Amino acid sequence: MRYRSTIGSYAVILGLGPTGIAVAMASFSLQGAWEMVGLGVVLLGLFGWILLGTRYVIEQGVLVARMGPYRKRIALDEVTKVHGDRLQYGPVLGLGSDFLGIEYGANKAVNVS
């Protein structure tokens, strides 16, 4: 099964980064600073990868949470607790503001939306 992340305030904050980068790229291109424009293209690609590449897949007893370049594999039989909440602790692998906190293994946790 494949699931997409919810979109919330966290995604809006992530959206401000590409807006600022695009404005800076326009300014640098007018000044002829093409290496900075290239850096902006790379950063925009990273933001796009995060925004469009966030998803969760459950396959053969494993939850695979992906957010751009970040990936977490969690064996479902290692999950000790799942609770719904706003962001509390652990790495964030989602774009929403309401999360499911998943605790697993030896004191490990991740938040997904």
ABEGO torsion letter per residue (X at the ends): XBBBBBBBAAAAAAAAAAAAAAAAAAAAAAAGBAAAAAAAAAAAAAAAAAAAABBBBBBGGBBBBBBEABBBBBBAAABABBBBBBBABEBBBBABABBBBBBBEBGBBBBBX
